[in-house]
């Protein structure tokens, strides 16, 4: 997880005081950070992790503020976690799945007509917005750790407001191309940490 995402996660958890957070892809940095911040506001985080090794490492720290669930990455029209989501989440943090799913579902990803083929970074998460869409409300925010290709796809396909943090992630030329097709980009570029919200 990029350092800037640590700062952004802290900022929005403290600002919103969320009761429910969904973390897609656990981490030894992000998951403890979310749990520690939620202790201050009494919220709860559900972490989905598809790697059994990492799931076991993270699960050791589960407490009354958190649960870690081993959830396989499956193909069901889209590439998603097998876990059935319930209810509305105040914050969703997208930091998974990892790039191995591109190999696992290579036929799907090779045919996937996402809108910016030159932006291949992070396309393994391209279907995560479809997966979470019924579970984010008008006040929910989605934080994405890098995954530039997926962020551009989300902006192209969904009616979202965008705010970026950290250093620039793509060139000015690519920004111009993206902005022509992503009308809700309110900033000059795509950055290393993205915050998205329904328009």
C-alpha positions as a Markdown table, in Angstrom:
| # | Residue | x | y | z |
|---|---|---|---|---|
| 1 | Unk | 0.0 | 0.0 | 0.0 |
| 2 | Unk | 1.3 | 3.4 | -0.9 |
| 3 | Unk | 2.1 | 5.8 | 2.0 |
| 4 | Unk | -0.3 | 8.3 | 0.6 |
| 5 | Unk | -3.2 | 5.8 | 0.9 |
| 6 | Unk | -2.4 | 5.4 | 4.6 |
| 7 | Unk | -2.9 | 9.1 | 5.0 |
| 8 | Unk | -6.1 | 9.1 | 2.9 |
| 9 | Unk | -7.6 | 6.2 | 4.8 |
| 10 | Unk | -6.9 | 7.8 | 8.2 |
| 11 | Unk | -8.3 | 11.1 | 7.0 |
| 12 | Unk | -11.6 | 9.7 | 5.8 |
| 13 | Unk | -12.1 | 7.3 | 8.6 |
| 14 | Unk | -11.7 | 10.1 | 11.1 |
| 15 | Unk | -13.8 | 12.5 | 9.0 |
| 16 | Unk | -16.7 | 10.1 | 8.4 |
| 17 | Unk | -16.7 | 8.0 | 11.5 |
| 18 | Unk | -17.9 | 4.9 | 9.5 |
| 19 | Unk | -19.9 | 2.1 | 11.0 |
| 20 | Unk | -19.0 | -0.3 | 8.2 |
| 21 | Unk | -15.9 | -0.6 | 6.0 |
| 22 | Unk | -15.2 | -3.2 | 3.3 |
| 23 | Unk | -11.5 | -3.9 | 2.5 |
| 24 | Unk | -10.9 | -5.8 | -0.7 |
| 25 | Unk | -7.4 | -7.4 | -0.3 |
| 26 | Unk | -5.9 | -7.4 | 3.2 |
| 27 | Unk | -2.5 | -6.1 | 4.1 |
| 28 | Unk | -0.2 | -6.0 | 7.0 |
| 29 | Unk | -0.2 | -2.2 | 6.7 |
| 30 | Unk | -3.8 | -1.3 | 5.7 |
| 31 | Unk | -5.8 | -3.8 | 7.8 |
| 32 | Unk | -4.2 | -2.9 | 11.2 |
| 33 | Unk | -4.5 | 0.8 | 10.4 |
| 34 | Unk | -8.2 | 0.5 | 9.6 |
| 35 | Unk | -8.8 | -1.5 | 12.8 |
| 36 | Unk | -6.9 | 0.9 | 15.0 |
| 37 | Unk | -8.8 | 3.9 | 13.6 |
| 38 | Unk | -12.2 | 2.1 | 13.9 |
| 39 | Unk | -11.6 | 1.5 | 17.6 |
| 40 | Unk | -12.0 | 5.3 | 18.1 |
| 41 | Unk | -15.4 | 5.4 | 16.4 |
| 42 | Unk | -16.8 | 1.9 | 17.1 |
| 43 | Unk | -17.0 | 0.8 | 13.5 |
| 44 | Unk | -16.4 | -2.6 | 11.9 |
| 45 | Unk | -14.3 | -3.7 | 9.0 |
| 46 | Unk | -14.8 | -6.8 | 6.8 |
| 47 | Unk | -11.6 | -7.8 | 5.0 |
| 48 | Unk | -11.8 | -10.2 | 2.0 |
| 49 | Unk | -8.6 | -12.0 | 1.1 |
| 50 | Unk | -8.2 | -14.7 | -1.6 |
| 51 | Unk | -4.6 | -15.8 | -0.6 |
| 52 | Unk | -4.8 | -18.4 | 2.3 |
| 53 | Unk | -1.3 | -17.5 | 3.6 |
| 54 | Unk | -2.1 | -13.8 | 3.9 |
| 55 | Unk | -5.6 | -14.5 | 5.2 |
| 56 | Unk | -4.1 | -16.5 | 8.1 |
| 57 | Unk | -1.5 | -13.8 | 8.9 |
| 58 | Unk | -4.2 | -11.1 | 9.0 |
| 59 | Unk | -6.9 | -13.1 | 10.7 |
| 60 | Unk | -4.7 | -13.5 | 13.8 |
| 61 | Unk | -5.5 | -9.8 | 14.6 |
| 62 | Unk | -9.3 | -10.1 | 14.3 |
| 63 | Unk | -11.2 | -8.6 | 17.2 |
| 64 | Unk | -14.6 | -7.0 | 17.9 |
| 65 | Unk | -13.9 | -4.4 | 15.3 |
| 66 | Unk | -12.9 | -6.7 | 12.4 |
| 67 | Unk | -13.3 | -10.0 | 10.6 |
| 68 | Unk | -11.1 | -11.5 | 7.9 |
| 69 | Unk | -12.7 | -13.8 | 5.4 |
| 70 | Unk | -11.0 | -16.1 | 3.0 |
| 71 | Unk | -12.8 | -15.6 | -0.3 |
| 72 | Unk | -11.8 | -17.1 | -3.6 |
| 73 | Unk | -11.7 | -15.0 | -6.8 |
| 74 | Unk | -14.3 | -16.4 | -9.2 |
| 75 | Unk | -15.7 | -15.7 | -12.6 |
| 76 | Unk | -19.5 | -15.2 | -12.7 |
| 77 | Unk | -19.9 | -12.9 | -15.7 |
| 78 | Unk | -17.3 | -10.7 | -13.9 |
| 79 | Unk | -14.2 | -11.4 | -11.9 |
| 80 | Unk | -15.1 | -10.9 | -8.3 |
| 81 | Unk | -14.8 | -12.3 | -4.7 |
| 82 | Unk | -17.0 | -15.3 | -4.0 |
| 83 | Unk | -18.2 | -13.7 | -0.8 |
| 84 | Unk | -21.8 | -12.4 | -0.9 |
| 85 | Unk | -21.9 | -8.8 | 0.2 |
| 86 | Unk | -24.7 | -7.6 | 2.5 |
| 87 | Unk | -25.9 | -4.1 | 3.2 |
| 88 | Unk | -24.3 | -0.7 | 2.6 |
| 89 | Unk | -20.7 | 0.1 | 3.4 |
| 90 | Unk | -19.6 | 3.6 | 4.3 |
| 91 | Unk | -16.1 | 3.1 | 3.0 |
| 92 | Unk | -14.7 | 0.6 | 0.5 |
| 93 | Unk | -11.0 | 0.2 | 0.1 |
| 94 | Unk | -9.9 | -1.5 | -3.1 |
| 95 | Unk | -6.4 | -3.1 | -2.8 |
| 96 | Unk | -7.2 | -6.4 | -4.3 |
| 97 | Unk | -7.2 | -8.9 | -5.9 |
| 98 | Unk | -3.5 | -9.1 | -7.0 |
| 99 | Unk | -2.3 | -9.6 | -10.5 |
| 100 | Unk | -2.4 | -13.4 | -10.3 |
| 101 | Unk | -6.1 | -13.3 | -11.3 |
| 102 | Unk | -5.1 | -11.9 | -14.7 |
| 103 | Unk | -3.3 | -15.2 | -15.3 |
| 104 | Unk | -6.1 | -17.3 | -13.8 |
| 105 | Unk | -8.7 | -15.6 | -16.1 |
| 106 | Unk | -6.4 | -14.7 | -19.0 |
| 107 | Unk | -9.0 | -15.4 | -21.7 |
| 108 | Unk | -11.5 | -13.0 | -20.0 |
| 109 | Unk | -8.9 | -10.3 | -19.4 |
| 110 | Unk | -7.5 | -10.5 | -23.0 |
| 111 | Unk | -11.0 | -10.0 | -24.4 |
| 112 | Unk | -12.2 | -7.5 | -21.8 |
| 113 | Unk | -12.9 | -4.2 | -23.7 |
| 114 | Unk | -12.0 | -1.7 | -21.0 |
| 115 | Unk | -11.8 | 1.8 | -22.3 |
| 116 | Unk | -8.1 | 2.5 | -22.1 |
| 117 | Unk | -6.0 | -0.4 | -23.3 |
| 118 | Unk | -2.8 | 1.6 | -22.8 |
| 119 | Unk | -3.5 | 1.7 | -19.0 |
| 120 | Unk | -2.8 | -1.9 | -18.1 |
| 121 | Unk | -1.8 | -1.1 | -14.5 |
| 122 | Unk | -4.3 | -2.5 | -12.0 |
| 123 | Unk | -6.8 | -4.0 | -14.5 |
| 124 | Unk | -7.2 | -7.0 | -12.2 |
| 125 | Unk | -9.6 | -4.9 | -10.2 |
| 126 | Unk | -11.6 | -3.7 | -13.2 |
| 127 | Unk | -14.8 | -5.5 | -12.1 |
| 128 | Unk | -14.7 | -4.6 | -8.4 |
| 129 | Unk | -16.9 | -1.5 | -8.9 |
| 130 | Unk | -19.6 | -3.7 | -10.4 |
| 131 | Unk | -19.2 | -6.1 | -7.5 |
| 132 | Unk | -19.6 | -3.4 | -4.8 |
| 133 | Unk | -22.0 | -1.1 | -6.7 |
| 134 | Unk | -25.3 | -2.4 | -5.0 |
| 135 | Unk | -23.5 | -1.9 | -1.6 |
| 136 | Unk | -22.4 | 1.7 | -1.8 |
| 137 | Unk | -24.8 | 4.5 | -1.0 |
| 138 | Unk | -24.9 | 8.2 | -2.0 |
| 139 | Unk | -22.6 | 9.1 | 1.0 |
| 140 | Unk | -20.2 | 6.1 | 0.6 |
| 141 | Unk | -16.7 | 6.6 | -0.6 |
| 142 | Unk | -14.4 | 4.2 | -2.5 |
| 143 | Unk | -10.7 | 4.5 | -2.0 |
| 144 | Unk | -8.4 | 2.8 | -4.6 |
| 145 | Unk | -4.7 | 2.1 | -4.0 |
| 146 | Unk | -3.1 | 2.8 | -7.4 |
| 147 | Unk | -4.8 | 0.4 | -10.0 |
| 148 | Unk | -4.8 | 3.2 | -12.6 |
| 149 | Unk | -6.4 | 1.2 | -15.4 |
| 150 | Unk | -9.3 | 0.2 | -13.2 |
| 151 | Unk | -9.8 | 3.7 | -11.9 |
| 152 | Unk | -10.1 | 5.1 | -15.5 |
| 153 | Unk | -12.6 | 2.4 | -16.3 |
| 154 | Unk | -14.7 | 3.2 | -13.3 |
| 155 | Unk | -14.7 | 6.9 | -14.3 |
| 156 | Unk | -15.7 | 6.0 | -17.8 |
| 157 | Unk | -18.5 | 3.5 | -16.9 |
| 158 | Unk | -20.0 | 4.9 | -13.7 |
| 159 | Unk | -21.3 | 8.3 | -12.7 |
| 160 | Unk | -18.6 | 9.1 | -10.1 |
| 161 | Unk | -16.9 | 12.1 | -8.6 |
| 162 | Unk | -13.1 | 11.8 | -8.5 |
| 163 | Unk | -10.4 | 13.2 | -6.3 |
| 164 | Unk | -6.8 | 12.1 | -6.5 |
| 165 | Unk | -4.0 | 12.2 | -3.9 |
| 166 | Unk | -0.2 | 11.7 | -4.2 |
| 167 | Unk | 2.1 | 12.0 | -7.2 |
| 168 | Unk | 0.9 | 11.9 | -10.8 |
| 169 | Unk | 0.4 | 8.4 | -12.1 |
| 170 | Unk | -0.1 | 9.0 | -15.8 |
| 171 | Unk | 1.3 | 11.4 | -18.4 |
| 172 | Unk | -0.3 | 14.7 | -19.4 |
| 173 | Unk | -1.1 | 13.3 | -22.9 |
| 174 | Unk | -2.9 | 10.3 | -21.4 |
| 175 | Unk | -4.8 | 12.6 | -19.0 |
| 176 | Unk | -6.2 | 14.6 | -22.0 |
| 177 | Unk | -7.4 | 11.4 | -23.6 |
| 178 | Unk | -8.9 | 10.2 | -20.3 |
| 179 | Unk | -10.7 | 13.5 | -19.7 |
| 180 | Unk | -12.4 | 13.4 | -23.1 |
| 181 | Unk | -14.2 | 10.3 | -22.0 |
| 182 | Unk | -14.4 | 10.7 | -18.2 |
| 183 | Unk | -16.5 | 13.8 | -17.8 |
| 184 | Unk | -16.5 | 13.7 | -14.0 |
| 185 | Unk | -12.8 | 14.2 | -13.6 |
| 186 | Unk | -12.5 | 17.4 | -11.5 |
| 187 | Unk | -8.7 | 17.4 | -11.3 |
| 188 | Unk | -5.9 | 17.6 | -13.8 |
| 189 | Unk | -4.6 | 14.0 | -13.6 |
| 190 | Unk | -5.0 | 10.5 | -12.2 |
| 191 | Unk | -2.9 | 10.1 | -9.0 |
| 192 | Unk | -1.6 | 7.2 | -6.9 |
| 193 | Unk | -4.5 | 7.2 | -4.6 |
| 194 | Unk | -8.1 | 7.8 | -5.8 |
| 195 | Unk | -11.2 | 8.6 | -3.9 |
| 196 | Unk | -14.5 | 8.0 | -5.7 |
| 197 | Unk | -18.0 | 8.9 | -4.8 |
| 198 | Unk | -21.4 | 8.6 | -6.6 |
| 199 | Unk | -22.3 | 11.8 | -8.4 |
